[in-house]
Amino acid sequence: MTIRKIADAWKDMKRPYVKRSTYAAYVLTLENHLLPYFGDMTNLTEPTVQSFVHKKLHAGLSVKTIKDIIMVLKMIMKYGAKNKWISPMEWDIKYPASTTSSGIEVLTVANHKKILEYVKENFSFRSLGIYLCLTTGLRIGEICGLRWGDINLQNGTLNVRRTLERIYIVNGEDRHTELIINDPKTPNSIREIPLNSEVLSLIKPIMKVVNRDFYLLSNGSRPIEPRTYRSYYRGLMKTLNIPPIKFHGLRHSFATRCIESNCDYKTVSVLLGHSDISTTLNLYVHPNMEQKKRCITKMFKSLGKG
């Protein structure tokens, strides 16, 4: 069987078991990368796959993106081997070593405060969303999918129950995008987040008059989609003369401030909705030299050497 036919069978098998957004991502990976290169082949050797990786690197794709593409290819090949349509195979694919750390984009403390103060003085439903992202760590799809009814004033909490995203649909020759409301990224992403007193003081007067079923950012029955909200965010950063960082940098900034405030890592992980605390540790916990020195000093004191 050709890789294309195996991939078609694999897609049909996967469809009932994954979220629509995940399925759409698989289809996009197949259409844009895997099928044009491997579709008509019946056997994939390690040199063939390695050559594909080199071409994608040369085209400017990141190592992470290419690894994600190869992961899909491996799932397809495993499915083909399971059904005895193709021989089982293992590849040892080489990737270039990363010489520099890209790091994460984070607002300075001064700019973090600057945005919060601006929102308080120039309140709007859209600016409130930015404020919430900086004080709760919500993802862009989560803030776009937030409804007034997700806020519990009595408990002073915000419930993350859904995410909004635009996905790519392929149905035969028909190709289009579709805005969907989905479950949050992982089961851990369904979470309850406490709101601080400043946020509650902004929201309380509004909650008396808004429709609980309306979306917070639009204050209407129709949501604002992520790409539109990103555009608003970029305009806000330009207005405030703050160096541009990706919208996800707001989430990174919230997490970084929590870590800088010596919040315990497990709590930060739960607030962010990470499925594993190691994700939080790998992203945000990078001890500086002073912290390393204190650690060594503590170790020596425990030995009675201090």
C-alpha positions in Angstrom: 0.0 0.0 0.0 1.1 3.5 -0.6 1.7 5.9 2.3 -1.3 7.9 1.1 -3.6 5.0 1.4 -2.3 4.0 4.8 -2.6 7.7 6.0 -6.3 7.8 4.8 -7.1 4.6 6.8 -5.2 6.0 9.8 -7.2 9.3 9.6 -10.5 7.4 9.5 -9.4 5.4 12.6 -8.3 8.5 14.5 -11.3 10.7 13.8 -13.7 9.4 16.5 -11.0 9.4 19.2 -9.4 12.9 19.0 -10.7 16.4 19.3 -11.7 18.2 16.1 -8.8 20.6 16.5 -6.3 17.7 16.9 -7.7 15.9 13.8 -7.6 19.2 11.8 -3.9 19.6 12.8 -3.2 16.0 11.6 -4.9 16.7 8.3 -2.9 19.9 7.8 0.3 18.2 8.5 -0.5 15.5 6.0 -1.7 17.9 3.3 1.2 20.4 3.6 4.1 18.2 4.4 3.9 14.4 4.5 1.7 13.4 1.5 3.4 15.7 -1.1 6.7 14.1 -0.2 5.9 10.5 0.8 2.4 9.9 -0.5 3.2 7.7 -3.5 5.9 5.7 -1.7 5.4 2.2 -0.4 8.4 2.0 1.8 10.3 4.6 3.9 13.9 4.0 4.6 15.9 6.0 7.2 17.9 7.9 4.5 14.6 8.9 2.8 13.1 10.3 6.0 16.4 12.0 7.0 16.5 13.7 3.6 13.0 15.0 4.2 14.1 16.4 7.5 17.1 18.2 5.8 14.7 19.7 3.2 12.4 21.0 5.9 15.3 22.5 7.9 16.5 24.2 4.7 13.0 25.6 4.1 13.2 27.3 7.5 11.0 25.1 9.7 12.0 24.8 13.4 13.4 21.5 14.8 10.3 21.3 17.1 7.9 21.7 14.1 9.8 19.0 12.1 9.8 16.6 15.1 6.0 17.1 15.4 5.6 16.3 11.7 7.8 13.1 12.0 5.7 12.1 15.0 2.6 12.0 12.8 4.5 10.0 10.2 5.6 7.5 12.8 2.0 7.0 14.0 0.9 6.3 10.4 3.7 3.9 9.8 3.0 2.1 13.1 -0.6 1.8 12.1 0.4 0.4 8.7 2.7 -2.2 10.3 0.0 -3.2 12.8 -2.3 -4.0 9.9 0.5 -5.8 8.0 0.3 -3.3 5.1 3.9 -2.3 5.5 7.0 -3.8 7.2 7.8 -2.4 10.7 10.7 0.0 10.7 12.7 2.1 13.1 14.5 5.3 12.2 17.3 7.1 14.1 16.7 10.6 12.7 19.4 13.2 13.4 18.5 16.8 14.2 20.9 19.8 14.5 21.9 20.5 18.1 20.5 23.8 19.4 23.4 26.2 20.1 21.2 29.0 21.5 18.2 29.0 23.8 15.3 30.9 22.3 13.9 31.5 25.8 10.4 32.7 26.5 9.0 36.2 25.9 8.2 37.9 29.2 7.1 41.5 30.0 9.3 43.5 32.3 7.8 44.1 35.7 7.5 47.8 34.8 5.6 47.0 31.6 3.5 44.4 33.3 2.3 47.1 35.8 2.0 49.6 33.0 -0.6 47.5 31.2 -2.6 46.8 34.3 -2.7 50.5 35.2 -3.8 51.4 31.6 -6.7 49.0 31.7 -7.9 50.3 35.0 -7.9 53.9 33.6 -9.1 53.0 30.1 -11.6 50.2 30.8 -13.2 48.2 28.0 -14.4 44.6 27.6 -11.4 43.9 25.4 -8.9 45.5 27.7 -10.4 43.6 30.6 -9.4 40.4 28.8 -5.7 41.5 28.7 -5.9 42.3 32.4 -7.3 38.8 33.1 -4.6 37.1 31.1 -1.9 39.0 33.0 -3.5 38.1 36.4 -4.6 34.5 35.7 -2.4 33.1 32.9 -5.2 32.3 30.6 -4.4 31.2 27.0 -5.8 33.3 24.2 -8.4 30.6 23.2 -9.5 30.4 26.8 -10.0 34.2 27.2 -11.9 34.4 23.9 -14.2 31.6 25.0 -14.8 33.1 28.5 -18.4 34.0 29.3 -19.6 36.2 32.2 -21.3 33.1 33.7 -17.8 31.6 34.2 -17.1 34.2 36.9 -18.3 33.4 40.4 -18.3 36.6 42.4 -19.4 34.8 45.6 -16.3 32.6 45.6 -14.2 35.2 43.8 -13.1 32.7 41.1 -13.0 32.3 37.4 -13.7 28.9 35.8 -12.0 27.8 32.6 -14.4 25.5 30.8 -13.9 26.0 27.1 -11.5 27.3 24.4 -12.2 29.0 21.1 -10.1 28.2 18.0 -10.2 28.3 14.3 -9.4 25.0 12.6 -8.6 23.9 9.1 -11.2 21.6 7.5 -10.5 19.3 4.6 -13.4 17.4 3.1 -12.5 16.1 -0.3 -11.9 19.1 -2.6 -13.5 21.4 -0.1 -11.0 23.3 2.1 -12.0 26.0 4.6 -11.5 27.2 8.1 -14.1 27.0 10.9 -14.4 28.7 14.3 -15.2 26.2 17.0 -15.8 26.1 20.7 -13.8 23.2 22.2 -12.9 21.7 25.5 -9.7 23.2 27.0 -6.4 21.9 25.8 -6.1 19.1 28.4 -8.3 17.8 31.3 -6.0 19.7 33.6 -6.8 22.9 31.7 -10.4 22.7 33.1 -9.7 24.7 36.2 -10.8 27.2 38.8 -8.6 30.3 39.3 -9.0 32.8 42.2 -9.3 36.4 41.2 -7.5 39.1 43.2 -9.4 42.1 44.8 -8.4 44.5 42.0 -9.9 42.3 39.3 -13.1 41.8 41.3 -13.5 45.5 41.9 -13.4 46.0 38.1 -15.9 43.2 37.4 -18.4 43.5 40.2 -20.3 46.6 38.9 -20.5 45.1 35.4 -21.7 41.7 36.6 -25.0 43.3 37.9 -26.1 44.2 34.4 -24.5 41.8 31.9 -26.0 38.7 30.4 -24.3 35.7 32.0 -24.4 33.8 28.6 -22.6 36.5 26.7 -18.9 36.3 25.9 -16.8 38.6 28.1 -14.6 40.1 25.4 -17.5 41.1 23.1 -20.2 41.3 25.7 -22.4 39.7 23.1 -23.7 36.4 22.0 -20.9 36.0 19.4 -17.3 35.7 20.6 -14.3 37.6 19.3 -12.0 35.1 17.7 -8.3 34.7 18.6 -6.8 36.3 15.5 -8.9 39.4 15.9 -8.0 39.6 19.5 -4.3 39.3 18.7 -4.7 42.2 16.4 -6.2 44.3 19.2 -3.4 43.2 21.6 -0.7 44.3 19.1 -2.4 47.7 18.8 -2.5 48.1 22.5 1.2 47.3 22.9 1.9 49.9 20.2 -0.2 52.5 22.0 1.6 51.9 25.2 5.0 51.9 23.5 5.9 48.5 24.8 8.3 46.2 22.8 6.1 43.7 21.0 6.0 40.1 22.3 3.6 37.4 21.3 0.2 37.2 23.0 1.3 34.0 24.8 3.9 36.2 26.5 1.2 37.4 28.8 0.7 33.9 30.1 4.5 33.6 30.4 4.6 36.9 32.3 2.0 35.8 34.8 3.8 32.5 35.4 7.2 34.3 35.7 5.8 36.8 38.3 4.4 33.9 40.3 7.8 32.1 40.3 9.6 35.4 41.2 7.2 35.8 44.1 8.4 32.4 45.4 5.0 30.7 44.8 5.4 26.9 45.0 5.8 25.3 41.7 2.9 22.8 42.0 0.4 25.6 42.6 1.7 27.6 39.6 1.4 24.4 37.5 -2.2 24.0 38.6 -3.1 27.6 37.9 -1.7 27.4 34.4 -3.5 24.1 33.7 -0.3 22.2 32.9 -0.8 18.4 32.7 2.6 17.8 34.3 4.6 20.0 36.7 7.7 19.2 34.7 6.3 21.5 32.0 6.2 24.4 34.5 9.7 23.6 35.8 11.2 23.4 32.3 9.6 26.6 31.1 9.9 28.9 34.1 12.3 27.6 36.8 15.8 28.8 35.9 17.8 29.5 39.1 20.1 32.5 38.9 23.6 32.6 40.4 22.4 34.0 43.8 19.9 31.2 44.1 22.7 28.7 43.3 25.0 30.2 45.9 22.3 30.0 48.6 21.7 26.4 47.7 25.4 25.5 48.0 25.5 27.4 51.3 22.5 25.5 52.7 24.1 22.2 51.7 27.3 23.1 53.6 25.3 24.2 56.6 23.6 20.8 56.6 27.0 19.2 56.8 27.9 21.4 59.8 30.4 23.3 57.6 28.7 26.7 57.6 
